[in-house]
Amino acid sequence: MFNETNNWLINANSTFNKSHKKVSDVFYVRGIASISLALITSVGNGLVILLFIKDPHKKIRKSPTNILVTSLALVDFIVGFVLEPVGAYWYLTTYFRQKQLFDHKYLEIAEAFLLLVSVLHLLGITRDRYLAILNPLEYCSQRKPCKRRSYSTVVFIWLYCSVLVLGLRFMGKNYIRNILYCLHVDLAVIVSVALFCCIMRSLHRQTLCLQSLNVVQVIAARSIQRERKVTKTMGLMLAVFLICTLPWFLMMQILPLCSACKQHLDILVWVFKLCFVLFQANCAFNPFLCAWRLPKYRAAISYLLYASKQTFSRRSFPETTRSVSLQTFSSSRTNLSDLARCSHIQIVPK
């Protein structure tokens, strides 16, 4: 799918023999960076998925937005648990052995698939926020239809991206499939940004309206305030995604068509490959943006940490806990007997 970009990189390596050592150094840097990011990405996104499955307070799975967020966390978890370790293995073995153990096109297919799935998930989240902000009361009253719509959106995104990537892979013309793939990503990003601009405009109007409320409008105001918090978090996720992803994606589209770039190929190869490390780092940022900014996730994390601490204490000190509880029970019985004796009350056991 990225054949034009790969041909550009191959020509850069063959034309500029002096830059071969630098390109090899890029492989080493990318391998080390992938190992470092793999642990953070897999643990952070695994925690988001675990919170959705456990849901101790029964609040996370009720939100349609959290269904899309969890599916996006699954994408990032695959990046951290599968793609980054395999990529680190390929880059480090290529660096040390100076030969490729397997064709890099399989990594390219996985990268293209996961990038497209991430972009469409962000589009789905932005659309969900758009509906929640424009009609907060209707959105809150129709939780079940919205949840079904979110699950349908998740299934559609995964199936559509799988069919599209596999279909583009077997197309004959390289430039046609590159154009079709890039159009999908570009269109999804543009629509997401446009929808979020509409959301921010609507939030500004609602802020002005909140200054003059009557008693009947208090419920609507509370719904708007709740959705505003979630929308700000989702907007931050979108902004971080664009900052981390667009440099690499734009270079992938521009470099094969840029004839003036041949004068600085050794530098551009470095920049292009390291920009993908920034794209991988975005997968590590998302769980922290969700888990630490959304109250439902914070409450669930606190509860699970407290429950695991209590379980660990009971397993580590079972006899001590039992003796303390027996002492407490016996002392309470003694105090009750003394109180009854002083008050001339006869305690009849049940």
Secondary structure, DSSP 8 states (H G I E B T S, - for coil): --HHHHHHHHHHHHH-GGGHHHHHHHHHHHHHHHHHHHHHHHHHHHHHHHHHHH-TTS-TTT-HHHHHHHHHHHHHHHIIIIIHHHHHHHHHHHHHHSS-SS-THHHHHHHHHHHHHHHHHHHHHHHHHHHHHHSHHHHHHTHHHHHHHHHHHHHHHHHHHHHHHHHHHT-S-HHHHHHHHHHHHHHHHHHHHHHHHHHHHHHHHHHHHTTS--GGGHHHHHHHHHHHHHHHHHHHHHHHHHHHHHHHHHHHHHGGG-SGGGGGHHHHHHHHHHHHHHHHHHHHHHHHHHHTTSHHHHHHHHHHHHHHHHHHHHHH-HHHHHHHHHHHHHHHHHHHHHHHHHHT------
